[in-house]
Amino acid sequence: MNKGKYVFSQLLDFLDKDVFLRISNKYNGNRYVKSFTCWNQLAVMMFGQLSNRESLRDLVLATQAHANKAFHLGFGKYASKSTLADANTKRD
């Protein structure tokens, strides 16, 4: 297993997904969402911070480069620039 992937998975495991989803549901974070959930957004944004991405475009390119590992990294699938920008705009 890739050491960086292992560390990222450990960081995501550190977060209690049930508590996160309960809070997300309380504030309707996933309302009208079909595939790119709040959890996916959190995972992508954490990946961007930890891999020192400088822009949304840079982050999207990095997630696309890891598209075959996206599910295991917690993204669900890689996010397009418009999907990620919309999610960042519409969600607190």
PDB file of N, CA, C and O in Angstrom:
ATOM      1  N   MET A   1       0.844  -1.184   0.000  1.00  0.00           N
ATOM      2  CA  MET A   1       0.000   0.000   0.000  1.00  0.00           C
ATOM      3  C   MET A   1       0.882   1.238   0.000  1.00  0.00           C
ATOM      4  O   MET A   1       1.914   1.273   0.670  1.00  0.00           O
ATOM      5  N   ASN A   2       0.481   2.236  -0.741  1.00  0.00           N
ATOM      6  CA  ASN A   2       1.207   3.490  -0.834  1.00  0.00           C
ATOM      7  C   ASN A   2       1.212   4.165   0.532  1.00  0.00           C
ATOM      8  O   ASN A   2       0.157   4.308   1.151  1.00  0.00           O
ATOM      9  N   LYS A   3       2.371   4.580   1.008  1.00  0.00           N
ATOM     10  CA  LYS A   3       2.483   5.166   2.336  1.00  0.00           C
ATOM     11  C   LYS A   3       1.650   6.435   2.476  1.00  0.00           C
ATOM     12  O   LYS A   3       1.013   6.634   3.510  1.00  0.00           O
ATOM     13  N   GLY A   4       1.638   7.308   1.446  1.00  0.00           N
ATOM     14  CA  GLY A   4       0.836   8.524   1.488  1.00  0.00           C
ATOM     15  C   GLY A   4      -0.651   8.223   1.557  1.00  0.00           C
ATOM     16  O   GLY A   4      -1.398   8.888   2.275  1.00  0.00           O
ATOM     17  N   LYS A   5      -1.072   7.221   0.810  1.00  0.00           N
ATOM     18  CA  LYS A   5      -2.472   6.801   0.837  1.00  0.00           C
ATOM     19  C   LYS A   5      -2.828   6.286   2.219  1.00  0.00           C
ATOM     20  O   LYS A   5      -3.910   6.565   2.736  1.00  0.00           O
ATOM     21  N   TYR A   6      -1.911   5.534   2.815  1.00  0.00           N
ATOM     22  CA  TYR A   6      -2.141   4.982   4.140  1.00  0.00           C
ATOM     23  C   TYR A   6      -2.322   6.092   5.171  1.00  0.00           C
ATOM     24  O   TYR A   6      -3.230   6.022   5.999  1.00  0.00           O
ATOM     25  N   VAL A   7      -1.479   7.103   5.131  1.00  0.00           N
ATOM     26  CA  VAL A   7      -1.568   8.216   6.074  1.00  0.00           C
ATOM     27  C   VAL A   7      -2.887   8.978   5.873  1.00  0.00           C
ATOM     28  O   VAL A   7      -3.556   9.331   6.845  1.00  0.00           O
ATOM     29  N   PHE A   8      -3.253   9.227   4.619  1.00  0.00           N
ATOM     30  CA  PHE A   8      -4.503   9.935   4.342  1.00  0.00           C
ATOM     31  C   PHE A   8      -5.698   9.133   4.838  1.00  0.00           C
ATOM     32  O   PHE A   8      -6.622   9.704   5.418  1.00  0.00           O
ATOM     33  N   SER A   9      -5.697   7.832   4.625  1.00  0.00           N
ATOM     34  CA  SER A   9      -6.782   6.978   5.115  1.00  0.00           C
ATOM     35  C   SER A   9      -6.864   7.018   6.635  1.00  0.00           C
ATOM     36  O   SER A   9      -7.958   7.036   7.200  1.00  0.00           O
ATOM     37  N   GLN A  10      -5.718   7.033   7.291  1.00  0.00           N
ATOM     38  CA  GLN A  10      -5.700   7.119   8.744  1.00  0.00           C
ATOM     39  C   GLN A  10      -6.293   8.439   9.227  1.00  0.00           C
ATOM     40  O   GLN A  10      -7.010   8.468  10.227  1.00  0.00           O
ATOM     41  N   LEU A  11      -6.005   9.518   8.532  1.00  0.00           N
ATOM     42  CA  LEU A  11      -6.562  10.812   8.916  1.00  0.00           C
ATOM     43  C   LEU A  11      -8.078  10.834   8.747  1.00  0.00           C
ATOM     44  O   LEU A  11      -8.790  11.367   9.598  1.00  0.00           O
ATOM     45  N   LEU A  12      -8.572  10.260   7.658  1.00  0.00           N
ATOM     46  CA  LEU A  12     -10.022  10.188   7.469  1.00  0.00           C
ATOM     47  C   LEU A  12     -10.672   9.279   8.505  1.00  0.00           C
ATOM     48  O   LEU A  12     -11.773   9.558   8.979  1.00  0.00           O
ATOM     49  N   ASP A  13      -9.990   8.198   8.854  1.00  0.00           N
ATOM     50  CA  ASP A  13     -10.521   7.289   9.872  1.00  0.00           C
ATOM     51  C   ASP A  13     -10.574   7.958  11.243  1.00  0.00           C
ATOM     52  O   ASP A  13     -11.388   7.590  12.090  1.00  0.00           O
ATOM     53  N   PHE A  14      -9.709   8.931  11.453  1.00  0.00           N
ATOM     54  CA  PHE A  14      -9.688   9.653  12.720  1.00  0.00           C
ATOM     55  C   PHE A  14     -10.997  10.415  12.944  1.00  0.00           C
ATOM     56  O   PHE A  14     -11.435  10.597  14.080  1.00  0.00           O
ATOM     57  N   LEU A  15     -11.611  10.856  11.846  1.00  0.00           N
ATOM     58  CA  LEU A  15     -12.895  11.561  11.924  1.00  0.00           C
ATOM     59  C   LEU A  15     -14.019  10.549  12.076  1.00  0.00           C
ATOM     60  O   LEU A  15     -14.014   9.510  11.416  1.00  0.00           O
ATOM     61  N   ASP A  16     -14.978  10.844  12.936  1.00  0.00           N
ATOM     62  CA  ASP A  16     -16.132   9.969  13.118  1.00  0.00           C
ATOM     63  C   ASP A  16     -17.144  10.281  12.017  1.00  0.00           C
ATOM     64  O   ASP A  16     -17.831  11.301  12.061  1.00  0.00           O
ATOM     65  N   LYS A  17     -17.224   9.390  11.030  1.00  0.00           N
ATOM     66  CA  LYS A  17     -18.081   9.632   9.873  1.00  0.00           C
ATOM     67  C   LYS A  17     -19.551   9.715  10.267  1.00  0.00           C
ATOM     68  O   LYS A  17     -20.301  10.495   9.680  1.00  0.00           O
ATOM     69  N   ASP A  18     -19.975   8.923  11.254  1.00  0.00           N
ATOM     70  CA  ASP A  18     -21.375   8.956  11.697  1.00  0.00           C
ATOM     71  C   ASP A  18     -21.743  10.316  12.287  1.00  0.00           C
ATOM     72  O   ASP A  18     -22.820  10.844  12.011  1.00  0.00           O
ATOM     73  N   VAL A  19     -20.863  10.874  13.084  1.00  0.00           N
ATOM     74  CA  VAL A  19     -21.114  12.195  13.676  1.00  0.00           C
ATOM     75  C   VAL A  19     -21.134  13.250  12.566  1.00  0.00           C
ATOM     76  O   VAL A  19     -21.996  14.128  12.550  1.00  0.00           O
ATOM     77  N   PHE A  20     -20.186  13.155  11.651  1.00  0.00           N
ATOM     78  CA  PHE A  20     -20.135  14.107  10.538  1.00  0.00           C
ATOM     79  C   PHE A  20     -21.426  14.048   9.725  1.00  0.00           C
ATOM     80  O   PHE A  20     -22.000  15.088   9.399  1.00  0.00           O
ATOM     81  N   LEU A  21     -21.886  12.844   9.396  1.00  0.00           N
ATOM     82  CA  LEU A  21     -23.108  12.700   8.603  1.00  0.00           C
ATOM     83  C   LEU A  21     -24.340  13.172   9.364  1.00  0.00           C
ATOM     84  O   LEU A  21     -25.261  13.733   8.770  1.00  0.00           O
ATOM     85  N   ARG A  22     -24.363  12.949  10.660  1.00  0.00           N
ATOM     86  CA  ARG A  22     -25.487  13.425  11.478  1.00  0.00           C
ATOM     87  C   ARG A  22     -25.558  14.958  11.447  1.00  0.00           C
ATOM     88  O   ARG A  22     -26.639  15.528  11.302  1.00  0.00           O
ATOM     89  N   ILE A  23     -24.429  15.608  11.580  1.00  0.00           N
ATOM     90  CA  ILE A  23     -24.382  17.075  11.518  1.00  0.00           C
ATOM     91  C   ILE A  23     -24.746  17.553  10.119  1.00  0.00           C
ATOM     92  O   ILE A  23     -25.491  18.520   9.959  1.00  0.00           O
ATOM     93  N   SER A  24     -24.221  16.874   9.114  1.00  0.00           N
ATOM     94  CA  SER A  24     -24.533  17.230   7.731  1.00  0.00           C
ATOM     95  C   SER A  24     -26.034  17.111   7.455  1.00  0.00           C
ATOM     96  O   SER A  24     -26.625  17.973   6.805  1.00  0.00           O
ATOM     97  N   ASN A  25     -26.634  16.044   7.950  1.00  0.00           N
ATOM     98  CA  ASN A  25     -28.079  15.866   7.767  1.00  0.00           C
ATOM     99  C   ASN A  25     -28.881  16.897   8.545  1.00  0.00           C
ATOM    100  O   ASN A  25     -29.919  17.363   8.074  1.00  0.00           O
ATOM    101  N   LYS A  26     -28.406  17.257   9.735  1.00  0.00           N
ATOM    102  CA  LYS A  26     -29.098  18.253  10.553  1.00  0.00           C
ATOM    103  C   LYS A  26     -29.216  19.586   9.821  1.00  0.00           C
ATOM    104  O   LYS A  26     -30.233  20.271   9.924  1.00  0.00           O
ATOM    105  N   TYR A  27     -28.178  19.944   9.088  1.00  0.00           N
ATOM    106  CA  TYR A  27     -28.160  21.219   8.374  1.00  0.00           C
ATOM    107  C   TYR A  27     -28.417  21.061   6.869  1.00  0.00           C
ATOM    108  O   TYR A  27     -28.127  21.966   6.087  1.00  0.00           O
ATOM    109  N   ASN A  28     -28.962  19.906   6.474  1.00  0.00           N
ATOM    110  CA  ASN A  28     -29.342  19.634   5.078  1.00  0.00           C
ATOM    111  C   ASN A  28     -28.183  19.818   4.105  1.00  0.00           C
ATOM    112  O   ASN A  28     -28.364  20.354   3.012  1.00  0.00           O
ATOM    113  N   GLY A  29     -27.008  19.379   4.498  1.00  0.00           N
ATOM    114  CA  GLY A  29     -25.825  19.531   3.649  1.00  0.00           C
ATOM    115  C   GLY A  29     -25.895  18.727   2.364  1.00  0.00           C
ATOM    116  O   GLY A  29     -25.329  19.133   1.349  1.00  0.00           O
ATOM    117  N   ASN A  30     -26.580  17.593   2.391  1.00  0.00           N
ATOM    118  CA  ASN A  30     -26.663  16.746   1.207  1.00  0.00           C
ATOM    119  C   ASN A  30     -28.006  16.874   0.488  1.00  0.00           C
ATOM    120  O   ASN A  30     -28.345  16.037  -0.349  1.00  0.00           O
ATOM    121  N   ARG A  31     -28.759  17.903   0.808  1.00  0.00           N
ATOM    122  CA  ARG A  31     -30.045  18.106   0.138  1.00  0.00           C
ATOM    123  C   ARG A  31     -29.813  18.404  -1.345  1.00  0.00           C
ATOM    124  O   ARG A  31     -28.948  19.204  -1.702  1.00  0.00           O
ATOM    125  N   TYR A  32     -30.574  17.767  -2.172  1.00  0.00           N
ATOM    126  CA  TYR A  32     -30.507  17.905  -3.640  1.00  0.00           C
ATOM    127  C   TYR A  32     -29.175  17.425  -4.220  1.00  0.00           C
ATOM    128  O   TYR A  32     -28.807  17.816  -5.327  1.00  0.00           O
ATOM    129  N   VAL A  33     -28.465  16.595  -3.493  1.00  0.00           N
ATOM    130  CA  VAL A  33     -27.175  16.084  -3.951  1.00  0.00           C
ATOM    131  C   VAL A  33     -27.356  14.638  -4.402  1.00  0.00           C
ATOM    132  O   VAL A  33     -27.956  13.828  -3.696  1.00  0.00           O
ATOM    133  N   LYS A  34     -26.835  14.326  -5.573  1.00  0.00           N
ATOM    134  CA  LYS A  34     -26.962  12.963  -6.087  1.00  0.00           C
ATOM    135  C   LYS A  34     -25.714  12.131  -5.842  1.00  0.00           C
ATOM    136  O   LYS A  34     -25.822  10.967  -5.456  1.00  0.00           O
ATOM    137  N   SER A  35     -24.536  12.697  -6.056  1.00  0.00           N
ATOM    138  CA  SER A  35     -23.347  11.857  -5.937  1.00  0.00           C
ATOM    139  C   SER A  35     -22.222  12.479  -5.109  1.00  0.00           C
ATOM    140  O   SER A  35     -21.555  11.752  -4.372  1.00  0.00           O
ATOM    141  N   PHE A  36     -21.987  13.748  -5.193  1.00  0.00           N
ATOM    142  CA  PHE A  36     -20.849  14.366  -4.510  1.00  0.00           C
ATOM    143  C   PHE A  36     -21.308  14.882  -3.145  1.00  0.00           C
ATOM    144  O   PHE A  36     -21.726  16.032  -3.007  1.00  0.00           O
ATOM    145  N   THR A  37     -21.222  14.011  -2.146  1.00  0.00           N
ATOM    146  CA  THR A  37     -21.743  14.318  -0.813  1.00  0.00           C
ATOM    147  C   THR A  37     -20.791  15.223  -0.033  1.00  0.00           C
ATOM    148  O   THR A  37     -19.678  15.512  -0.473  1.00  0.00           O
ATOM    149  N   CYS A  38     -21.250  15.653   1.118  1.00  0.00           N
ATOM    150  CA  CYS A  38     -20.412  16.478   1.996  1.00  0.00           C
ATOM    151  C   CYS A  38     -19.159  15.714   2.420  1.00  0.00           C
ATOM    152  O   CYS A  38     -18.082  16.300   2.538  1.00  0.00           O
ATOM    153  N   TRP A  39     -19.298  14.418   2.647  1.00  0.00           N
ATOM    154  CA  TRP A  39     -18.133  13.609   3.023  1.00  0.00           C
ATOM    155  C   TRP A  39     -17.111  13.583   1.893  1.00  0.00           C
ATOM    156  O   TRP A  39     -15.912  13.709   2.140  1.00  0.00           O
ATOM    157  N   ASN A  40     -17.577  13.419   0.644  1.00  0.00           N
ATOM    158  CA  ASN A  40     -16.672  13.439  -0.505  1.00  0.00           C
ATOM    159  C   ASN A  40     -15.977  14.791  -0.608  1.00  0.00           C
ATOM    160  O   ASN A  40     -14.778  14.861  -0.879  1.00  0.00           O
ATOM    161  N   GLN A  41     -16.729  15.858  -0.390  1.00  0.00           N
ATOM    162  CA  GLN A  41     -16.157  17.196  -0.460  1.00  0.00           C
ATOM    163  C   GLN A  41     -15.092  17.381   0.615  1.00  0.00           C
ATOM    164  O   GLN A  41     -14.020  17.924   0.346  1.00  0.00           O
ATOM    165  N   LEU A  42     -15.383  16.932   1.824  1.00  0.00           N
ATOM    166  CA  LEU A  42     -14.412  17.030   2.910  1.00  0.00           C
ATOM    167  C   LEU A  42     -13.139  16.270   2.558  1.00  0.00           C
ATOM    168  O   LEU A  42     -12.037  16.779   2.763  1.00  0.00           O
ATOM    169  N   ALA A  43     -13.280  15.057   2.029  1.00  0.00           N
ATOM    170  CA  ALA A  43     -12.109  14.244   1.682  1.00  0.00           C
ATOM    171  C   ALA A  43     -11.272  14.926   0.600  1.00  0.00           C
ATOM    172  O   ALA A  43     -10.044  14.956   0.693  1.00  0.00           O
ATOM    173  N   VAL A  44     -11.922  15.464  -0.410  1.00  0.00           N
ATOM    174  CA  VAL A  44     -11.190  16.134  -1.490  1.00  0.00           C
ATOM    175  C   VAL A  44     -10.484  17.380  -0.965  1.00  0.00           C
ATOM    176  O   VAL A  44      -9.323  17.624  -1.293  1.00  0.00           O
ATOM    177  N   MET A  45     -11.183  18.165  -0.150  1.00  0.00           N
ATOM    178  CA  MET A  45     -10.570  19.392   0.369  1.00  0.00           C
ATOM    179  C   MET A  45      -9.419  19.076   1.329  1.00  0.00           C
ATOM    180  O   MET A  45      -8.410  19.780   1.337  1.00  0.00           O
ATOM    181  N   MET A  46      -9.567  18.017   2.138  1.00  0.00           N
ATOM    182  CA  MET A  46      -8.460  17.600   3.004  1.00  0.00           C
ATOM    183  C   MET A  46      -7.260  17.162   2.168  1.00  0.00           C
ATOM    184  O   MET A  46      -6.118  17.503   2.476  1.00  0.00           O
ATOM    185  N   PHE A  47      -7.530  16.408   1.113  1.00  0.00           N
ATOM    186  CA  PHE A  47      -6.461  15.973   0.219  1.00  0.00           C
ATOM    187  C   PHE A  47      -5.746  17.191  -0.373  1.00  0.00           C
ATOM    188  O   PHE A  47      -4.520  17.205  -0.485  1.00  0.00           O
ATOM    189  N   GLY A  48      -6.510  18.196  -0.744  1.00  0.00           N
ATOM    190  CA  GLY A  48      -5.924  19.411  -1.305  1.00  0.00           C
ATOM    191  C   GLY A  48      -5.027  20.138  -0.313  1.00  0.00           C
ATOM    192  O   GLY A  48      -3.947  20.612  -0.665  1.00  0.00           O
ATOM    193  N   GLN A  49      -5.487  20.219   0.932  1.00  0.00           N
ATOM    194  CA  GLN A  49      -4.680  20.884   1.953  1.00  0.00           C
ATOM    195  C   GLN A  49      -3.402  20.108   2.260  1.00  0.00           C
ATOM    196  O   GLN A  49      -2.313  20.675   2.351  1.00  0.00           O
ATOM    197  N   LEU A  50      -3.566  18.803   2.416  1.00  0.00           N
ATOM    198  CA  LEU A  50      -2.414  17.982   2.801  1.00  0.00           C
ATOM    199  C   LEU A  50      -1.402  17.802   1.680  1.00  0.00           C
ATOM    200  O   LEU A  50      -0.222  17.565   1.938  1.00  0.00           O
ATOM    201  N   SER A  51      -1.856  17.913   0.438  1.00  0.00           N
ATOM    202  CA  SER A  51      -0.927  17.791  -0.683  1.00  0.00           C
ATOM    203  C   SER A  51      -0.500  19.157  -1.210  1.00  0.00           C
ATOM    204  O   SER A  51       0.125  19.257  -2.267  1.00  0.00           O
ATOM    205  N   ASN A  52      -0.842  20.210  -0.464  1.00  0.00           N
ATOM    206  CA  ASN A  52      -0.392  21.570  -0.746  1.00  0.00           C
ATOM    207  C   ASN A  52      -0.780  22.047  -2.148  1.00  0.00           C
ATOM    208  O   ASN A  52       0.043  22.605  -2.875  1.00  0.00           O
ATOM    209  N   ARG A  53      -2.029  21.822  -2.512  1.00  0.00           N
ATOM    210  CA  ARG A  53      -2.528  22.283  -3.817  1.00  0.00           C
ATOM    211  C   ARG A  53      -2.778  23.784  -3.750  1.00  0.00           C
ATOM    212  O   ARG A  53      -3.258  24.295  -2.737  1.00  0.00           O
ATOM    213  N   GLU A  54      -2.453  24.485  -4.824  1.00  0.00           N
ATOM    214  CA  GLU A  54      -2.516  25.938  -4.808  1.00  0.00           C
ATOM    215  C   GLU A  54      -3.797  26.513  -5.392  1.00  0.00           C
ATOM    216  O   GLU A  54      -4.103  27.687  -5.185  1.00  0.00           O
ATOM    217  N   SER A  55      -4.551  25.691  -6.124  1.00  0.00           N
ATOM    218  CA  SER A  55      -5.767  26.201  -6.737  1.00  0.00           C
ATOM    219  C   SER A  55      -6.761  25.063  -6.903  1.00  0.00           C
ATOM    220  O   SER A  55      -6.419  23.889  -6.763  1.00  0.00           O
ATOM    221  N   LEU A  56      -7.978  25.432  -7.201  1.00  0.00           N
ATOM    222  CA  LEU A  56      -9.016  24.447  -7.436  1.00  0.00           C
ATOM    223  C   LEU A  56      -8.664  23.586  -8.651  1.00  0.00           C
ATOM    224  O   LEU A  56      -8.868  22.372  -8.641  1.00  0.00           O
ATOM    225  N   ARG A  57      -8.146  24.211  -9.673  1.00  0.00           N
ATOM    226  CA  ARG A  57      -7.746  23.480 -10.873  1.00  0.00           C
ATOM    227  C   ARG A  57      -6.633  22.478 -10.551  1.00  0.00           C
ATOM    228  O   ARG A  57      -6.669  21.338 -11.014  1.00  0.00           O
ATOM    229  N   ASP A  58      -5.664  22.896  -9.773  1.00  0.00           N
ATOM    230  CA  ASP A  58      -4.570  22.021  -9.368  1.00  0.00           C
ATOM    231  C   ASP A  58      -5.104  20.830  -8.567  1.00  0.00           C
ATOM    232  O   ASP A  58      -4.667  19.696  -8.764  1.00  0.00           O
ATOM    233  N   LEU A  59      -6.045  21.094  -7.670  1.00  0.00           N
ATOM    234  CA  LEU A  59      -6.645  20.038  -6.861  1.00  0.00           C
ATOM    235  C   LEU A  59      -7.411  19.043  -7.729  1.00  0.00           C
ATOM    236  O   LEU A  59      -7.289  17.832  -7.540  1.00  0.00           O
ATOM    237  N   VAL A  60      -8.185  19.536  -8.661  1.00  0.00           N
ATOM    238  CA  VAL A  60      -8.957  18.661  -9.551  1.00  0.00           C
ATOM    239  C   VAL A  60      -8.020  17.804 -10.399  1.00  0.00           C
ATOM    240  O   VAL A  60      -8.273  16.613 -10.578  1.00  0.00           O
ATOM    241  N   LEU A  61      -6.959  18.381 -10.915  1.00  0.00           N
ATOM    242  CA  LEU A  61      -5.997  17.609 -11.703  1.00  0.00           C
ATOM    243  C   LEU A  61      -5.343  16.513 -10.863  1.00  0.00           C
ATOM    244  O   LEU A  61      -5.106  15.407 -11.350  1.00  0.00           O
ATOM    245  N   ALA A  62      -5.056  16.825  -9.605  1.00  0.00           N
ATOM    246  CA  ALA A  62      -4.456  15.818  -8.718  1.00  0.00           C
ATOM    247  C   ALA A  62      -5.440  14.690  -8.427  1.00  0.00           C
ATOM    248  O   ALA A  62      -5.047  13.524  -8.396  1.00  0.00           O
ATOM    249  N   THR A  63      -6.706  15.016  -8.215  1.00  0.00           N
ATOM    250  CA  THR A  63      -7.692  13.962  -7.958  1.00  0.00           C
ATOM    251  C   THR A  63      -7.927  13.128  -9.213  1.00  0.00           C
ATOM    252  O   THR A  63      -8.155  11.922  -9.121  1.00  0.00           O
ATOM    253  N   GLN A  64      -7.876  13.754 -10.368  1.00  0.00           N
ATOM    254  CA  GLN A  64      -8.030  13.003 -11.617  1.00  0.00           C
ATOM    255  C   GLN A  64      -6.836  12.075 -11.842  1.00  0.00           C
ATOM    256  O   GLN A  64      -6.987  10.979 -12.380  1.00  0.00           O
ATOM    257  N   ALA A  65      -5.667  12.516 -11.433  1.00  0.00           N
ATOM    258  CA  ALA A  65      -4.475  11.676 -11.560  1.00  0.00           C
ATOM    259  C   ALA A  65      -4.584  10.436 -10.681  1.00  0.00           C
ATOM    260  O   ALA A  65      -3.992   9.401 -10.987  1.00  0.00           O
ATOM    261  N   HIS A  66      -5.332  10.538  -9.597  1.00  0.00           N
ATOM    262  CA  HIS A  66      -5.536   9.415  -8.675  1.00  0.00           C
ATOM    263  C   HIS A  66      -6.930   8.816  -8.834  1.00  0.00           C
ATOM    264  O   HIS A  66      -7.465   8.242  -7.885  1.00  0.00           O
ATOM    265  N   ALA A  67      -7.520   8.940 -10.010  1.00  0.00           N
ATOM    266  CA  ALA A  67      -8.895   8.492 -10.234  1.00  0.00           C
ATOM    267  C   ALA A  67      -9.083   7.011  -9.916  1.00  0.00           C
ATOM    268  O   ALA A  67     -10.136   6.622  -9.411  1.00  0.00           O
ATOM    269  N   ASN A  68      -8.087   6.184 -10.202  1.00  0.00           N
ATOM    270  CA  ASN A  68      -8.226   4.760  -9.916  1.00  0.00           C
ATOM    271  C   ASN A  68      -8.183   4.459  -8.423  1.00  0.00           C
ATOM    272  O   ASN A  68      -8.574   3.371  -8.001  1.00  0.00           O
ATOM    273  N   LYS A  69      -7.712   5.410  -7.621  1.00  0.00           N
ATOM    274  CA  LYS A  69      -7.645   5.238  -6.165  1.00  0.00           C
ATOM    275  C   LYS A  69      -8.688   6.101  -5.445  1.00  0.00           C
ATOM    276  O   LYS A  69      -8.750   6.101  -4.216  1.00  0.00           O
ATOM    277  N   ALA A  70      -9.495   6.825  -6.199  1.00  0.00           N
ATOM    278  CA  ALA A  70     -10.403   7.818  -5.600  1.00  0.00           C
ATOM    279  C   ALA A  70     -11.346   7.208  -4.574  1.00  0.00           C
ATOM    280  O   ALA A  70     -11.577   7.794  -3.517  1.00  0.00           O
ATOM    281  N   PHE A  71     -11.882   6.054  -4.874  1.00  0.00           N
ATOM    282  CA  PHE A  71     -12.815   5.427  -3.928  1.00  0.00           C
ATOM    283  C   PHE A  71     -12.110   5.091  -2.624  1.00  0.00           C
ATOM    284  O   PHE A  71     -12.653   5.331  -1.546  1.00  0.00           O
ATOM    285  N   HIS A  72     -10.912   4.540  -2.711  1.00  0.00           N
ATOM    286  CA  HIS A  72     -10.167   4.161  -1.515  1.00  0.00           C
ATOM    287  C   HIS A  72      -9.661   5.368  -0.738  1.00  0.00           C
ATOM    288  O   HIS A  72      -9.427   5.283   0.468  1.00  0.00           O
ATOM    289  N   LEU A  73      -9.493   6.478  -1.422  1.00  0.00           N
ATOM    290  CA  LEU A  73      -9.080   7.702  -0.736  1.00  0.00           C
ATOM    291  C   LEU A  73     -10.262   8.411  -0.080  1.00  0.00           C
ATOM    292  O   LEU A  73     -10.065   9.343   0.700  1.00  0.00           O
ATOM    293  N   GLY A  74     -11.485   7.982  -0.384  1.00  0.00           N
ATOM    294  CA  GLY A  74     -12.669   8.565   0.242  1.00  0.00           C
ATOM    295  C   GLY A  74     -13.376   9.585  -0.622  1.00  0.00           C
ATOM    296  O   GLY A  74     -14.331  10.214  -0.165  1.00  0.00           O
ATOM    297  N   PHE A  75     -12.940   9.769  -1.859  1.00  0.00           N
ATOM    298  CA  PHE A  75     -13.557  10.759  -2.732  1.00  0.00           C
ATOM    299  C   PHE A  75     -14.863  10.250  -3.321  1.00  0.00           C
ATOM    300  O   PHE A  75     -15.723  11.050  -3.691  1.00  0.00           O
ATOM    301  N   GLY A  76     -15.027   8.950  -3.416  1.00  0.00           N
ATOM    302  CA  GLY A  76     -16.158   8.375  -4.129  1.00  0.00           C
ATOM    303  C   GLY A  76     -15.784   8.246  -5.590  1.00  0.00           C
ATOM    304  O   GLY A  76     -15.649   7.135  -6.101  1.00  0.00           O
ATOM    305  N   LYS A  77     -15.621   9.336  -6.247  1.00  0.00           N
ATOM    306  CA  LYS A  77     -15.039   9.424  -7.582  1.00  0.00           C
ATOM    307  C   LYS A  77     -14.381  10.788  -7.646  1.00  0.00           C
ATOM    308  O   LYS A  77     -14.677  11.663  -6.832  1.00  0.00           O
ATOM    309  N   TYR A  78     -13.503  10.972  -8.592  1.00  0.00           N
ATOM    310  CA  TYR A  78     -12.839  12.268  -8.638  1.00  0.00           C
ATOM    311  C   TYR A  78     -13.863  13.341  -8.997  1.00  0.00           C
ATOM    312  O   TYR A  78     -14.830  13.075  -9.710  1.00  0.00           O
ATOM    313  N   ALA A  79     -13.645  14.523  -8.509  1.00  0.00           N
ATOM    314  CA  ALA A  79     -14.583  15.625  -8.723  1.00  0.00           C
ATOM    315  C   ALA A  79     -14.131  16.488  -9.886  1.00  0.00           C
ATOM    316  O   ALA A  79     -12.944  16.774 -10.042  1.00  0.00           O
ATOM    317  N   SER A  80     -15.082  16.892 -10.688  1.00  0.00           N
ATOM    318  CA  SER A  80     -14.756  17.856 -11.737  1.00  0.00           C
ATOM    319  C   SER A  80     -14.638  19.237 -11.102  1.00  0.00           C
ATOM    320  O   SER A  80     -15.089  19.452  -9.977  1.00  0.00           O
ATOM    321  N   LYS A  81     -14.041  20.153 -11.818  1.00  0.00           N
ATOM    322  CA  LYS A  81     -13.850  21.503 -11.293  1.00  0.00           C
ATOM    323  C   LYS A  81     -15.190  22.170 -10.999  1.00  0.00           C
ATOM    324  O   LYS A  81     -15.344  22.830  -9.972  1.00  0.00           O
ATOM    325  N   SER A  82     -16.159  22.000 -11.900  1.00  0.00           N
ATOM    326  CA  SER A  82     -17.463  22.641 -11.694  1.00  0.00           C
ATOM    327  C   SER A  82     -18.203  22.024 -10.503  1.00  0.00           C
ATOM    328  O   SER A  82     -18.854  22.742  -9.745  1.00  0.00           O
ATOM    329  N   THR A  83     -18.110  20.707 -10.334  1.00  0.00           N
ATOM    330  CA  THR A  83     -18.774  20.050  -9.206  1.00  0.00           C
ATOM    331  C   THR A  83     -18.194  20.537  -7.888  1.00  0.00           C
ATOM    332  O   THR A  83     -18.933  20.862  -6.960  1.00  0.00           O
ATOM    333  N   LEU A  84     -16.890  20.586  -7.809  1.00  0.00           N
ATOM    334  CA  LEU A  84     -16.234  21.031  -6.590  1.00  0.00           C
ATOM    335  C   LEU A  84     -16.489  22.516  -6.328  1.00  0.00           C
ATOM    336  O   LEU A  84     -16.720  22.910  -5.184  1.00  0.00           O
ATOM    337  N   ALA A  85     -16.450  23.326  -7.353  1.00  0.00           N
ATOM    338  CA  ALA A  85     -16.718  24.759  -7.183  1.00  0.00           C
ATOM    339  C   ALA A  85     -18.158  24.981  -6.732  1.00  0.00           C
ATOM    340  O   ALA A  85     -18.405  25.807  -5.853  1.00  0.00           O
ATOM    341  N   ASP A  86     -19.113  24.259  -7.317  1.00  0.00           N
ATOM    342  CA  ASP A  86     -20.510  24.380  -6.901  1.00  0.00           C
ATOM    343  C   ASP A  86     -20.699  23.958  -5.458  1.00  0.00           C
ATOM    344  O   ASP A  86     -21.400  24.624  -4.695  1.00  0.00           O
ATOM    345  N   ALA A  87     -20.074  22.854  -5.085  1.00  0.00           N
ATOM    346  CA  ALA A  87     -20.185  22.370  -3.703  1.00  0.00           C
ATOM    347  C   ALA A  87     -19.591  23.370  -2.719  1.00  0.00           C
ATOM    348  O   ALA A  87     -20.170  23.610  -1.659  1.00  0.00           O
ATOM    349  N   ASN A  88     -18.455  23.949  -3.052  1.00  0.00           N
ATOM    350  CA  ASN A  88     -17.840  24.941  -2.175  1.00  0.00           C
ATOM    351  C   ASN A  88     -18.663  26.202  -2.072  1.00  0.00           C
ATOM    352  O   ASN A  88     -18.655  26.858  -1.030  1.00  0.00           O
ATOM    353  N   THR A  89     -19.374  26.560  -3.129  1.00  0.00           N
ATOM    354  CA  THR A  89     -20.213  27.756  -3.130  1.00  0.00           C
ATOM    355  C   THR A  89     -21.504  27.550  -2.343  1.00  0.00           C
ATOM    356  O   THR A  89     -21.929  28.427  -1.591  1.00  0.00           O
ATOM    357  N   LYS A  90     -22.119  26.390  -2.521  1.00  0.00           N
ATOM    358  CA  LYS A  90     -23.442  26.144  -1.942  1.00  0.00           C
ATOM    359  C   LYS A  90     -23.415  25.653  -0.513  1.00  0.00           C
ATOM    360  O   LYS A  90     -24.416  25.775   0.194  1.00  0.00           O
ATOM    361  N   ARG A  91     -22.296  25.101  -0.064  1.00  0.00           N
ATOM    362  CA  ARG A  91     -22.206  24.541   1.286  1.00  0.00           C
ATOM    363  C   ARG A  91     -21.324  25.412   2.158  1.00  0.00           C
ATOM    364  O   ARG A  91     -20.325  25.970   1.705  1.00  0.00           O
ATOM    365  N   ASP A  92     -21.711  25.515   3.408  1.00  0.00           N
ATOM    366  CA  ASP A  92     -20.907  26.265   4.389  1.00  0.00           C
ATOM    367  C   ASP A  92     -19.656  25.511   4.727  1.00  0.00           C
ATOM    368  O   ASP A  92     -18.852  25.978   5.533  1.00  0.00           O
TER     369      ASP A  92
END
